[in-house]
Amino acid sequence: MTVKPTLLALLSLPLAASLLTAQGCDRDAIYSEQSVSDAIYDTYAECSESEIRWLTGKHNIQTVFEKCGSNNFSKFAWSPDGIHLYFQLSMTGHIINGEAKTITTLPTENPIGQVAWLDKDRVAMPLGPEEGGTVNRLAVYDRARNTASITEMDLPEPDQLQTARDGKTVYVVSTSDGRKSVYKVVPSEGIVQKAFPWRNESFDSFTYSASKEGSHLVAFGVQDEVTVHRIGDGEEVFRFSDATRAILHPDGRYAALETLGDPINPFDQKTWDEMSPEAREREQRRTEEWLARQPDWVPKEVRPPSIDIVDLSSGDRYRSTAFYGDHFEWYPDYNYYASFLLWGVEGKELNKNVALTNLAERLRMLDKGETPLGFQRLNAAGAAAPEGSEADGEKPVTVSDDTP
C-alpha cells in the first residue's frame, strides 16, 4: 500500500509521544500448550509495540498515535484535506498538523460533544454555558489565525456535530429528556433551527453523507437497524439490519456499517497464526471448562465492534474479520481510504488507536467476485431497499439533489 506523505508525518510525530504515556495491553507471546491461567495473564500483560506493528502492518493498517501510549482521547475528527487531526484529551483539545509535525492546544473550553470541521482551517465545537449562564454555545476555531468565535445556540445537551460540507453549516444532534433531535446551525448567520421536519422519531445514531454528485443523504440508527433517507423529503432509500450506524461513501457505491461481531473469549484471544487448528481447539476446550466454573460476574464473552461493507449496487454485504473498530469515517481527500477507532486485529484486542487503511484493492477484489483475506461474505442482501427502489438493480442508486 502506498503511504501518503501526510500520514507518514503523523506516524512519526514526536510530540504525540510526549503527551501520551504507556498503559497495558496484549503482550507478544508464544502459544503452544499454554495453560488457561497463562492465557489470562497474557490478556492483561504489558503492551508489545512489535506485536501491534506486525499485526497492523500485516493488514495494511497505519496507526496515528503511539502504539502503546495511553491514548486517552475521547473524540477525534479529520480535516477535509486529511492533513489535520483534532483530538480531545480529558481537559484539552488539540490539533495535529501532519505536515508541520506540530500539535496546537486550542484556546477554548473543552467541548461537550463531537466536533466537526467546516473546512480545512475551521473546526466547530459545542460548548456548555459560560460561567453563570444557561445557554449552550458553538465555538468556531480558525487554526490558520489561532482565533475562536463564539455563537450562542439555545439547545439542550448538544452532543454531536456533523458538517454539511458547504463551509458554513453544521448539523447538531441534541438530546432532551432522552430523545435526540437534529438542528441546522449556521454560526456566521446566527441560524439555529430544527432540521428535517419529516423526522419526528428519536434515534440512537445520525450520519450525514454528501456525494460527489451533489446528492445529500442522512442515516438514522435505531437499536440494530439503520435507515437512509433523502434530505429534502425524507424518502427512504436504504434499510440495513444488524447495524447501528451507516456511513455512505461519497461515490455512492459503498456503505460502511457499524455492528457487533461474533462473540469471542475475553481471556484467550489468539491471532490467526499463533497456533495450529488442533492446538487452538484444545485451548478453547480448556478455557470453556474454566469459564464454566466461574461465578456469574466473570465475563464469559465479548462482542467486538465490527465493520461491514455493503455494495449498494448489488446488496452484497461483507464483514471485516481482519480488523475491528468503530467511529468509522471515509478518510477525506484520498479515495477509499478509511479511518476508524481501532479495537483489535484478527480477533485480538489491542491498545486503542486511530487507524487508517486503504480499502481500494479489497473493494476491487469484491467487485470482481473475489473475497480478499480478512473479509467474510455475509449474504447477498445486506442492503434491504424499500420496494420499488433502484437498489435492486445493477447500478448504484441515483439520489436527486436536495439542498442541505
ZIUR-V776096 format. One record per residue. RES is the residue in one letter. PHI is phi in whole degrees, -180 to 180 (999 if undefined). OMEGA is omega in whole degrees, 0 to 359 (999 if undefined). D_FIRST is the distance of its C-alpha to the first C-alpha in Angstrom with 2 decimals. Layout:
# ZIUR-V776096
{{RES PHI OMEGA D_FIRST} {RES PHI OMEGA D_FIRST}}
This chain:
# ZIUR-V776096
{{M 999 177 0.00} {T -78 180 3.77} {V -92 180 6.22} {K -70 182 9.41} {P -57 181 12.54} {T -66 180 14.46} {L -72 177 12.27} {L -59 180 12.53} {A -65 179 16.20} {L -65 184 16.56} {L -66 182 15.18} {S -100 186 17.61} {L -64 183 20.42} {P -75 184 23.58} {L -69 179 25.88} {A -61 181 24.18} {A -65 182 25.10} {S -71 179 28.68} {L -88 191 28.99} {L -116 180 27.68} {T -109 187 29.47} {A -75 170 28.72} {Q -146 187 29.55} {G -75 170 29.55} {C -159 185 27.01} {D -73 179 26.17} {R -104 174 26.69} {D -67 183 25.09} {A -151 177 27.80} {I -101 180 28.91} {Y -111 176 30.06} {S -126 178 32.54} {E -115 183 35.98} {Q -58 171 35.55} {S -80 179 38.39} {V -62 180 37.95} {S -63 177 39.02} {D -64 181 36.35} {A -64 179 33.67} {I -66 178 35.08} {Y -60 182 35.15} {D -66 179 31.47} {T -61 183 30.71} {Y -111 184 32.11} {A -79 184 31.32} {E -62 181 29.72} {C -66 179 26.08} {S -118 177 23.76} {E -63 182 20.87} {S -65 178 19.76} {E -65 180 19.79} {I -65 179 17.80} {R -61 181 15.20} {W -67 185 15.04} {L -69 180 15.04} {T -70 178 12.50} {G -65 180 10.01} {K -60 182 10.94} {H -115 176 9.84} {N 56 178 6.68} {I -110 175 9.45} {Q -107 178 10.38} {T -112 186 14.16} {V -85 185 16.28} {F -98 178 19.51} {E -54 186 20.78} {K -64 179 19.84} {C -117 176 23.56} {G -76 180 25.08} {S -67 174 27.64} {N 49 183 25.43} {N -86 176 28.52} {F -78 181 27.29} {S -97 181 28.92} {K -148 175 27.13} {F -153 180 24.14} {A -158 178 23.17} {W -87 171 20.65} {S -72 183 22.23} {P -59 180 21.64} {D -88 178 19.71} {G 74 183 17.31} {I -92 184 18.65} {H -108 179 21.36} {L -126 172 21.50} {Y -85 171 24.95} {F -143 187 25.73} {Q -121 172 29.16} {L -93 187 30.80} {S -64 185 34.22} {M -120 186 36.23} {T -142 174 34.11} {G -107 184 31.30} {H -138 173 28.75} {I -127 173 26.16} {I -89 171 23.25} {N -100 185 22.53} {G -72 178 18.96} {E -89 182 19.97} {A -85 181 23.37} {K 58 179 22.44} {T -129 174 25.56} {I -124 178 26.85} {T -108 173 29.75} {T -91 186 32.25} {L -74 181 33.63} {P -85 181 37.40} {T -131 172 38.04} {E -67 181 39.17} {N -69 178 36.68} {P -60 179 35.53} {I -102 179 36.90} {G -159 180 34.07} {Q -67 181 30.53} {V -92 178 29.95} {A -149 178 28.50} {W -85 174 27.45} {L -77 176 29.76} {D -155 186 27.70} {K -69 182 25.46} {D -112 189 28.45} {R -113 179 30.58} {V -122 181 30.11} {A -99 185 32.82} {M -137 175 34.04} {P -78 179 36.84} {L -120 174 39.55} {G -76 180 42.63} {P -64 173 46.16} {E -69 185 47.33} {E -57 181 49.87} {G 84 182 52.96} {G -99 181 51.40} {T -130 186 50.50} {V -103 175 48.06} {N -69 186 44.28} {R -135 176 42.43} {L -124 178 39.23} {A -101 174 37.86} {V -115 181 35.69} {Y -98 178 34.18} {D -102 185 33.28} {R -70 180 30.92} {A -69 181 31.65} {R -106 183 35.35} {N 56 179 35.21} {T -131 179 37.77} {A -137 174 38.22} {S -113 185 40.51} {I -118 176 41.99} {T -124 177 43.10} {E -77 173 45.19} {M -142 186 44.24} {D -78 181 46.80} {L -122 177 44.48} {P -75 172 44.81} {E 47 173 41.87} {P -71 186 38.90} {D -122 180 35.92} {Q -158 176 32.95} {L -120 172 32.02} {Q -139 182 29.78} {T -78 175 29.63} {A -86 176 30.94} {R 64 174 28.58} {D -109 178 31.65} {G 85 183 31.72} {K -143 188 34.92} {T -111 172 35.05} {V -128 171 33.87} {Y -98 184 34.62} {V -113 174 36.14} {V -87 183 36.48} {S -124 183 39.82} {T -114 177 41.59} {S -139 181 45.37} {D 54 177 47.35} {G 82 180 44.28} {R -108 180 43.39} {K -97 175 40.35} {S -137 180 40.65} {V -114 178 38.53} {Y -121 175 39.90} {K -96 183 38.97} {V -126 174 39.27} {V -118 187 39.40} {P -57 184 40.05} {S -66 181 41.14} {E -112 180 43.79} {G 70 182 44.79} {I -88 172 44.04} {V -137 183 43.69} {Q -145 180 44.29} {K -65 178 43.53} {A -96 173 40.63} {F 55 181 40.62} {P -60 179 44.36} {W -80 182 43.68} {R -111 179 42.03} {N -111 183 44.62} {E -78 175 43.17} {S -73 184 41.40} {F -155 179 37.83} {D -104 180 35.43} {S -139 180 32.21} {F -141 174 31.64} {T -137 177 28.67} {Y -112 181 28.87} {S -132 175 26.61} {A -119 181 26.90} {S -83 179 25.39} {K -68 179 24.57} {E -87 178 27.73} {G 97 178 29.85} {S -81 183 30.49} {H -128 181 31.05} {L -132 173 30.86} {V -130 180 31.61} {A -123 178 31.04} {F -120 176 33.50} {G -105 177 33.06} {V -128 185 36.29} {Q 56 184 36.11} {D -112 178 33.80} {E -141 180 33.79} {V -124 174 32.10} {T -118 181 33.53} {V -114 187 32.03} {H -131 169 34.59} {R -71 187 35.17} {I -71 187 36.00} {G -74 185 39.24} {D -114 178 41.26} {G 80 181 39.36} {E -59 180 39.05} {E -75 182 36.86} {V -107 179 33.89} {F -139 174 32.03} {R -138 181 32.96} {F -120 176 30.70} {S -95 181 32.29} {D 51 179 31.08} {A -154 179 29.07} {T -110 183 29.89} {R -155 179 27.62} {A -127 180 25.86} {I -128 183 23.28} {L -84 178 23.05} {H -74 182 20.18} {P -58 179 21.59} {D -73 178 21.15} {G 86 184 23.56} {R -90 188 21.94} {Y -125 171 20.58} {A -134 173 21.89} {A -101 180 20.65} {L -118 173 23.53} {E -99 181 24.33} {T -153 175 26.61} {L -110 182 27.64} {G -82 178 26.32} {D -65 181 28.57} {P -62 174 30.71} {I -129 182 29.65} {N -75 181 31.79} {P -74 185 31.74} {F -107 189 32.97} {D -132 182 31.30} {Q -92 182 27.56} {K -129 179 25.73} {T -75 190 22.15} {W -61 188 21.63} {D -101 187 22.11} {E -77 178 24.83} {M -161 179 27.73} {S -72 178 29.02} {P -57 180 30.01} {E -66 179 33.64} {A -66 179 33.25} {R -63 180 31.30} {E -65 179 34.16} {R -64 180 36.76} {E -66 178 35.16} {Q -63 179 34.90} {R -63 181 38.61} {R -63 181 39.58} {T -67 179 37.78} {E -63 178 39.31} {E -66 180 42.71} {W -67 181 42.27} {L -64 181 41.20} {A -64 181 44.22} {R -92 185 46.50} {Q -89 178 45.11} {P -65 186 46.77} {D -64 185 45.55} {W -76 177 43.98} {V -77 180 41.35} {P -63 183 38.09} {K -95 181 37.61} {E -159 176 34.21} {V -138 176 31.47} {R -105 184 29.49} {P -72 175 26.05} {P -66 186 24.67} {S -121 182 22.48} {I -123 176 20.35} {D -107 174 21.09} {I -117 179 19.65} {V -115 171 22.42} {D -84 186 22.36} {L -69 180 25.32} {S -78 182 26.24} {S -120 185 27.05} {G 88 180 27.38} {D -66 184 25.11} {R -126 183 23.86} {Y -128 180 21.14} {R -115 175 20.74} {S -75 174 17.87} {T -106 180 19.11} {A -85 181 16.08} {F -133 182 16.34} {Y -128 178 19.43} {G 172 178 20.39} {D -147 186 22.15} {H 54 183 22.58} {F -70 171 19.74} {E -144 169 19.01} {W -73 186 16.85} {Y -61 186 15.24} {P -67 172 17.27} {D 81 182 16.51} {Y -106 188 12.88} {N -64 177 13.30} {Y 67 163 12.24} {Y -79 180 10.78} {A -134 177 13.18} {S -125 178 15.06} {F -160 176 17.58} {L -88 188 19.92} {L -71 172 18.71} {W -97 181 21.52} {G -177 181 20.05} {V -133 178 17.84} {E 54 177 19.30} {G 81 180 22.61} {K -111 181 23.07} {E -71 180 23.78} {L -122 178 22.10} {N -63 183 22.94} {K -61 180 22.49} {N -164 169 19.70} {V -84 186 17.95} {A -116 176 14.45} {L -132 175 11.46} {T -152 179 8.82} {N -99 182 7.24} {L -94 188 9.77} {A -58 183 9.68} {E -66 180 9.03} {R -66 176 11.36} {L -68 177 13.80} {R -63 179 13.89} {M -65 178 14.88} {L -62 180 17.38} {D -64 179 18.81} {K -86 180 19.53} {G 89 178 21.31} {E -98 178 18.90} {T -108 183 18.12} {P -70 176 14.69} {L -58 178 14.84} {G 92 175 15.67} {F -129 180 17.41} {Q -124 177 21.14} {R -77 182 23.18} {L -92 180 26.10} {N -164 179 28.31} {A -104 181 28.78} {A -143 182 30.34} {G -67 178 28.10} {A -110 180 29.16} {A -91 183 32.92} {A -89 176 34.07} {P -58 181 37.66} {E -58 180 40.10} {G 88 180 39.99} {S -74 177 36.50} {E -72 184 34.30} {A -64 179 31.56} {D -81 181 33.10} {G -85 183 32.38} {E -95 181 29.47} {K -114 178 28.37} {P -60 180 27.01} {V -66 174 29.89} {T -99 182 31.23} {V -108 183 32.61} {S -63 182 35.27} {D -73 176 34.78} {D -130 180 36.54} {T -69 182 36.93} {P -69 999 35.65}}
